Amino acid sequence: MRELKDRIYTFCPNRHEALWGAEEWLVSVHPAGPSIVASGEAKGKRLCDIVSDVPLLIKVIDAKTRLSVQVHPNEQTKLVTGGDAKTEMWCALDDGFVYAGLKAGTTAEMVENAVRDGSFEELMVRHDVKAGDVLFIPGGLVHAIGDNTRLYEVQQSSDTTFRLYDWGRVGADGKPRELHIEKGLQAIDYTLPAPQIVGGVECPFFRFRQMHLDRAVDVEGDSFTILYAFKGAFTLDGVEYPEGASVFVAAGGDFTLRGSGSTVFVVKA
């Protein structure tokens, strides 16, 4: 069994700029931005060369202006639309707002009309979120992130997005960005209700919980674990990680987290 210190990895900054703000890819094996180990014997190696199966992509999304209205395929609709399935969840890092889910009774015809006449916002359910609020966003659910909103996102390792509506915005070239109406309509699951705010998520693709540390807490290490210091610092194997730090722990045995009134996100596949 490998020693704990040899199973702990931190990664180099992996920032992706966008028209609306930026994403920091904290943990990634995706070809569009793989995580690179920042220190230790594995420094400079890609995570995908060290751990063979990490089916998740973890991000911090910093939206200065709102993102496009979009939908991702799920395991069934990807067979029609192409691309990779993408179920995700958000945990608000600060107070903000998002849109998640269509209002009851919304039809494909209403969606198409809203794209043409600019009334898409009227079809969506708005959620005003507080720091620590969690929303589950399964593939097939229409959604958008609001202005000045920061989120921690856990998702399947996929970069497939169908843009339905873009608020009349233009890209860096001064032209409207491409929409994916046909595939987006095929990807929408109209049976999905708007999500409710929860504290954690357990689904077939990942598990997410918020752990409050006011003492030593043991964490099962039968599979890889991704940690994020949400509020305050935590200590792992004698090393203190400050607020905002992200740590990947490879499988190989249980480990202990310590903190003093801090809150840590714990993610497993």
Secondary structure, DSSP 4 states (H G I P E B T S, - for coil): ---GGGTEE-B---EEEETTEEEEEEE---TTS--BB-SSTTTT-BGGGT-S---EEEEEEEESSPPPEEE---TTTHHHH-S----EEEEESSSEEEEEEEPTT--HHHHHHHHHHT-GGGGEEEEEE-TT-EEEE-TT--EEEPTTEEEEEEEES----EEEE-TT-B-TTSSBPP--HHHHHHH--TTPPPPPPBS-EE-SS-EEEEEEESS-EEE--SS-EEEEEEES-EEETTEEE-TT-EEEE-SSS-EEEE-SSEEEEEEE-
